[in-house]
Amino acid sequence: MALHDNTPLKDVLTAQRRAFDAAPNPDYATRKANLQKLEKAIFESEQAFKDAISDDFGHRSQVESTLAEMIVIKAGIKHQIKHLKKWMRVRKAPTALTYKPSHNRIVPQPLGVIGIISPWNYPLQLAVMPLVGALGAGNRAMIKPSEFTPRLSELLKTVLASVFTDDEVYVATGGVEVAQEFSSLPFDHLVFTGSTKVGTIVAQAAAKNLVPCTLELGGKSPTIIDDSADMKLTTQRILNGKALNAGQTCVAPDYVLMPKSKIEDFADNFIKRAEEFYPTFAGNPDYTSIVADSHYSRLQDLLEDAENKGARIRVAGTDDKQQLAKERRVPVTVVTDTTPDMKIMQEEIFGPLLPIVASETLDDSLDYVQNHDRPLALYWFGNDKVKQDKVLHQSISGGVTINDCAWHVIQEDIPFGGVGPSGMGAYHGEAGFKSFSHFKGVFFQSRFSSGHMLYPPYTDKTKKLLNMIRKIA
Ligand code: NAD
């Protein structure tokens, strides 16, 4: 079914729900076909997607787009198709002795229409991965991609419309007004990926219709470097996590906690290694630009504020400042002598700036983490298993990578999501199937049920029976 371009979003939702009601439980073959159709359409336009993202950013490294958009989507669809049949199975559930020979089952069923609001930083992957989960669980979906990546959003709309009807998958492009209208719709589930600030607004809009939400939010993800860490490996792995997409990654290592005596060496080596990764920042095809002027100025402001408050700033490379500004490129930068009143220590950085906080012991670092919002990710570098266990058990974060950054996010076999202000719920792999399905409990009554013995009128016999049931219940 094709709708007019100016169809109100509420009517698109009605059309999707009607179509869902007419076929509310697509079988495995249909779901698999939908996923294969999605994969084919996306990969046939791979280069166009990469170009659109790059044009939206000013420049986005092609390798980063291949790695963090295309390969993630490919792996997600493959995993979904491989496991879907098993996830869709009706589950046997135990039945208490009192109710036998009747029996219980759990029947997974699609929820209906899933709303997806996605951000600009990995604009294809973060729109498509929730869609993979939604389609795998047998739903229809409406997507509102970010207004910061308009070319990508338009292309996504065209590509998805070439393989899905509007009552299967619909992309709503536009600005914040469209996003507000979108988040006020009575979806069966809403997935929002974006900032904690907007997530709070979206959750309130969804609550008006009692729409359950998966909130994939952001925050400051700490990195703790232990004395036992291999510093060469640690330096390059944190650098890679920070410089990917020029730091515009929700799980980028936001700041480092380490003993004061090691900070100077680490900071110098970090910059040296950054200059090896990127001999220049301006004009370098491997290095990504900052998405918009507003974000570029925000990062400059964070640095200026830190410097004014006494921080030392080390900038990698010797690129011409005007050229960098023209290309909206921010070189990898290390900020030392930080204090809590600096803005860079208060808000999510979302850029290639790495502040370092002096922290002498693991307890100091864990205290620091506990005294701040629960982060989306936490990284620990070291080789002391006792301390590693302590970190895992005493810190709360959405996820953890030990001795590297961000790799836990792309593991389809473990859930990914935030906790507290960094989010709620998860949608990767089986977690997505669970989020986008209703698990319906069904009790199958037996012909030989003794339930009739509890019918009124209640007599002494009924009371005796109740006493007996009380003993075995
Ligand atoms: P954002 O919150 O500004 O915008 C995200 C989406 O929300 C966009 O599609 C936008 O149109 C929409 N939106 C904006 N205002 C709205 C409103 N009032 N009502 C409803 N919707 C509205 O986020 P962003 O700048 O696009 O992305 C960066 C943020 O996303 C960072 O905080 C980052 O950490 C986070 N993020 C989280 C994950 C994750 O998986 N947890 C992944 C990527 C990014």
Boltz pocket constraint, residues with backbone or C-beta under 6 A from the ligand:
constraints:
  - pocket:
      binder: B
      contacts: [[A, 117], [A, 118], [A, 119], [A, 120], [A, 121], [A, 122], [A, 126], [A, 144], [A, 145], [A, 146], [A, 147], [A, 148], [A, 174], [A, 175], [A, 176], [A, 179], [A, 180], [A, 183], [A, 193], [A, 194], [A, 195], [A, 196], [A, 197], [A, 198], [A, 199], [A, 201], [A, 202], [A, 215], [A, 216], [A, 217], [A, 218], [A, 219], [A, 249], [A, 250], [A, 251], [A, 348], [A, 350], [A, 376], [A, 418], [A, 422], [A, 423]]
      max_distance: 6.0
